[in-house]
């Protein structure tokens, strides 16, 4: 169970995001909704233990996520960033780096497996990364700036049905969710 208690992040210039408290349980989907610059990405970064909170705390099963404990907790998480640091990579290479067998991704068409990500649409890239997240079977899935598509909606549902706690960010939500936090 992931818990946020009076959490807010710095937005710069002595400004903080709106504080919120939240408990995310197995199989729940949470939408962090807000405009650009509202702190959505920083909150995901704080869950990963990569960025400090301005106020409050985050725990996983009652244990505080800190800079020191974060590497352990990250092993339980999958993260799909808004933008990949490099788009000159293929899905086959990503799976290899994660220790996953590309053959286990049966729902992925053969042409997409070895195509450079820069050659794919943003929607297709995110769909492929959700396929990987489904196979990784982590307790927590964090998605920065989710893109709506029927394929992504189905994948989110399948991931949640496995008991994964899902938190995604968006400006306008079109997915089904259990809880929403407006920032």
N, C-alpha and C positions, 0 to 999 in steps of 0.2 A: 504494500500500500504506500503510495507516494502522497505525502502531505505537505501542503504549503500553509504557513502560518504567518499572516500579516506581511506578506511578501511584496516588496517593491524594489525596483532597480533604478539606478541613476540614468537620467536622460540628458545630462549635461546642464551647464549653466544653473546649478542649484535647483534643478527640477527633478522630480521623482515620478515614476509611473504610479498609477492608482494602486493602492495596496489591496490585496485580496487574500482570502484563506480558502483552501480547497482540499478535499480528500479525493484521491483517484483510486478506485478499487479495481480488482481484476476484471478485465473485459470491458471496462468503461472507456468511452471516447470523450475527450474534452477539447473544446474549441477555445483558443485564446484569440479573441477578435479585437482588432483595433486598426487605426490608421497607421500609415508609415510614421515611424519615430515614436510609437507609443510604448516600446519596450518589449515587444513580443519575442524577438530574437534573443535579446539579453536574458530573458527569463529562461528560455531553452538552454542557453549557454550556462546559466547558473545551475540548472538541473544537472548538466554534465560536469559541474564543478570547475568550469573554465572561466567563470566571471563572477565577481562578488555581488552579493545582494546589498542594497542600500539599507534595507530594513527587513526584519523577519528572518525566517529560516525554512529550509526544506529538509524533510526526512524521508527515508525509505525504510519501511518496517520499523519505525521508531529510532533509527540511527541517523544522526545528523550528516548531511552531505557537506563536506568541507574540502578544502584544497588537498588535504592529506588523505581523506577517505575516497575522494572522487575516482581515482583509477580503479579501485575495486568495484564501485557502483557502476562505472561505465561499462564494465564487462557484462552487465545485465541489460544494457540498453542498445538500441539501434537508433541511429540518427540520420535523417535525410535532410541535408542542408538546402537552403534556398538556391545556392549556386555551388557547383563543384569547384574546388580550387584549380583543377585542370580538366579540360574537356577533351583532351587527346587520349582518352582511355576507352577501353571497350568493356562491355558487361562481363565478358570472359575473364578479362584481367582483374576486374573488381572481385569477382567470385574467387579467383585464384588467391588474391591477397587476403580474402576473408576465410580461406580454407573450405569454401563451398564447391561442390561439384556442379558445374554448369548444366550437366545432364539432368540434375534434379529440378531445374526450372522448366518443366514440361509445357507450361502455358506461354513460354516465350518463343516467338517465331525465330527460326534459324538465322534469318538475315539480320536481326537486331543483336544477336549475341556477339558478333565480331565487328559491328559498325562502330566507328568512333562516335562518342557521345556528341561531339560538336556537329555531327551530321544528322542528329535526331532532333525532333521538336522537343521543346521543354516538357510538354505533356507526356511524350513517349519516354523521355529520360526518367521522369518521376514514376511513371507506371513500372518501368523496369526496376527501379530502386525499391519500390513497394513489393515487387515479386521477390527480390532478394531478402527484404525484411521479413516477409512471410516465411521463407525457408530458414532464416536465422533463428526464429522462434525465441526472441528475447522477451523479458518481462515487461519492458517499457519501450515504446516507440515514440520518438520525437520527430515531428515533421515541420520544417520551417517553410511557410508560404505554400500550403497545399494547393494543388491545381485541381479543379473539378473536372471529372470525366466519369462516365458510367463505369469504366474499367477500374478507376481508382476507388470509387464508392464500393464496388464489389470486393476489392482487395482489402480495404479498411474493415469491412464487415467480416471477412474471413480471418483477418489478423485478430480482431477483437474476440471472435468466437473461440480462439485458442487461449483466451484469458489474458492477452497482452493489454496493458494499460497504455492508451494512445493519447498523446497530446499533440495537437497541430495548431499552427497559426494561420490566420487569414485576415483579409480586410472585410470581405463579405462571405458568409458561410453558405454553402449549398449542400452540405453533407448532413447526415443524421448524427446527432451527438447526444450524450447523456447530460452533459453540463456545458455551460458557456461562461466564459469570463470576459467581460467587456473592459478593455484597457483604454 
